[in-house]
Amino acid sequence: MTVRLTAEWALWGKQPGTRDGDEILACSDGRLGRDEFSEIITRYAPGTPTELPQVTISWFGGGDSAHLGLAVQDWSDERDGLGRDIAITRYFCVPYAEAAQGPVSCDALYHAFAGRALPVDGPLLVDVPVLDPESTAGAVDQTVMGAAALLLTGQPVCVVNGEGVPMIDRLVFFEAVAALLPYGFRSRMTASTWTSSASRHRIRLSFTRHAPAGAHSISWGRGAEIPADQEVARDYHDTLLNCDRLGELIARFAQETRPRSMNADGLAGILPLLGGFGVAPAPRPPGRGGRETAADDPPAVRADGPERADHDRIPHHVAQLQLATARARESGERVFSVFASTRTEDLVDAAAWEPADPLTVRTVCDELVRRGGDLAGRAAVAAALRRRGYLVTAIQQLHPGDPESQVQRHRALLTAAYGPVLDRRALRRILSPRPRPSSPPLLAALTLVCAPDARRLLMEEVFLTVLDQGGITPVILDRIREGHGEPVPGTSDAGGTGDGRRER
């Protein structure tokens, strides 16, 4: 299902061959003119970038004139009067009311506009897929939960130690964070895949090297420490950690499309919407404002299991599937009918729960493979497996001491999630979490299903990283990347023996 959006646009940058500053080079013929576009683009400038491309999400207007903005900054093929490369920003904006009809996600907006060259003639119409709560829930981890909770303090939130995270994964992260808040907050939300630590900007959520004064910092792949005096943020964070129905929670928030301001009243109004989700927060220790979640605490969500660090209660959907499996085992019946009606996210939760039940794990894997046979089911399979670390521990326990069977099981699941051939984009999503997957059977399965260009990326991201961390010099690493062998001492690259003679 898609929603058709009408976009206005502007092209921002320098005139080639001149020493002029940045300006509007071209823009659509709509309600906004050059002055308005210039004001909006400069208002949400993230600073001078060190790497491109980068994406900034913004807003302007209110009421019926509320709009969502998307700025895509990349290098052009032109140079200015001083011989410097010119960066060009393609800016798109759509009416918030149209986006809320889906509603649509911020990463879907990016994909709708990423390949659009500017300028264009006439109105720019795009069809954007509606938000999928279940797939979005698959991207939620402890960092997402922490960032969403910190936004409720009303202060900017900066993600640090994420320099290696691909840009598209940063956008998926932004969407997961935004999805854990009522959709109406997007009418006032700003986010950027990169901001300058030295620049004063208006971005609420961003990746950066260092968080500036007055902003919260959360480390990529880690949990958040919620300030003791932020009761709303702490209660909200506790509820998220204890929620075992994230897909349903995201679906509820997606219905809350009335524009909301990120002021004290708007932020406080989120707690009543959480009724019925998760477990009530544990009583707070005397003399403390709330529960601490330090950056080096154990992860709130395991890499391959849904256990929470702060409670051991088995989730209801996991208990139901385990009970169905136990009954089927006793009666000798097949359990596929029970599992076929269960959400993909819940299936993977049940397989990841420890101690692992071999029949449950095997049945879940078979059901995931069946669902992956339908193209429409692959996205949910991929999101659920990614959230639970591709069931590495469960598969190890299903096939103990049998790495070949583990490889084949992982290969079947990867095919169900991404199809028979894994491209570079899908591989980047698999490798983006920190730490990266390190299970030898999973890495072997990845190698077997990778397209040739993706296999080269796998070598770069995993094998060469191991060599680099082991002290191999950059010169040797470069020779490996280029496919050249290291010359043997005493010989030349031309094949000589070192004394002017050629070998026969």
VENNOR-V44956 format. One record per backbone hydrogen bond with DSSP energy under -1.0 kcal/mol. NH is the residue of the N-H (numbers start at 0). CO is the residue of the C=O. Records with the same first field share a line. If there is no record, write none. Layout:
NH: CO + CO
This chain:
2: 127
4: 125
6: 123
7: 92
9: 90
10: 25
11: 88
12: 22
16: 78
17: 14
22: 12
24: 10
25: 10
27: 8
29: 27
36: 32
37: 33
38: 34
39: 35
40: 36
41: 37
42: 38
43: 39
44: 41
53: 72
55: 70
56: 190
57: 68
59: 66
64: 61
65: 62
66: 59
67: 93
68: 57
69: 91
70: 55
71: 89
72: 53
73: 87
75: 85
79: 83
80: 17
82: 79
85: 77
87: 73
88: 11
89: 71
90: 9
91: 69
92: 7
93: 67
95: 65
98: 94
99: 95
103: 98
108: 104
109: 105
110: 106
111: 107
112: 108
113: 109
115: 112
123: 6
125: 4
127: 2
129: 0
130: 102
135: 131
136: 132
137: 133
138: 135
139: 136
144: 140
145: 141
146: 142
147: 143
148: 144
149: 145
150: 146
152: 149
153: 150
156: 203
157: 215
158: 205
159: 217
164: 161
169: 165
170: 166
171: 167
172: 168
173: 169
174: 170
175: 171
176: 172
177: 173
178: 174
179: 176
180: 177
182: 252
183: 255
184: 181
185: 182
186: 183
187: 184
190: 56
191: 204
192: 54
194: 206
195: 45
198: 195
204: 189
205: 156
206: 191
207: 158
214: 211
215: 155
217: 157
219: 159
221: 218
229: 226
230: 228
233: 229
234: 230
235: 231
236: 232
237: 233
238: 234
239: 235
240: 236
241: 237
242: 239
248: 244
249: 245
250: 246
251: 247
252: 248
253: 249
254: 251
255: 252
256: 254
259: 183
266: 262
267: 263
268: 264
269: 266
272: 269
273: 270
274: 271
276: 273
287: 284
296: 293
318: 314
319: 315
320: 316
321: 317
322: 318
323: 319
324: 320
325: 321
326: 322
327: 323
328: 324
329: 325
330: 326
331: 327
338: 334
339: 335
341: 338
346: 342
347: 343
348: 344
349: 345
350: 346
351: 347
352: 348
360: 356
361: 357
362: 358
363: 359
364: 360
365: 361
366: 362
367: 363
368: 364
369: 365
370: 366
371: 367
373: 370
376: 373
380: 376
381: 377
382: 378
383: 379
384: 380
385: 381
386: 382
387: 383
388: 385
389: 384
390: 387
391: 388
394: 390
395: 391
396: 392
397: 393
398: 394
401: 398
405: 401
406: 402
407: 403
408: 404
409: 405
410: 406
411: 407
412: 408
413: 409
414: 410
415: 411
416: 412
417: 413
418: 414
421: 448
426: 422
427: 423
428: 424
429: 425
430: 426
431: 427
442: 438
443: 439
444: 440
445: 441
446: 442
447: 443
448: 444
449: 445
450: 421
454: 450
455: 451
456: 452
457: 453
458: 454
459: 455
460: 456
461: 457
463: 458
465: 461
466: 462
467: 463
468: 464
469: 465
470: 467
471: 466
476: 472
477: 473
478: 474
479: 475
480: 476
481: 477
483: 478
490: 487
494: 491
496: 500
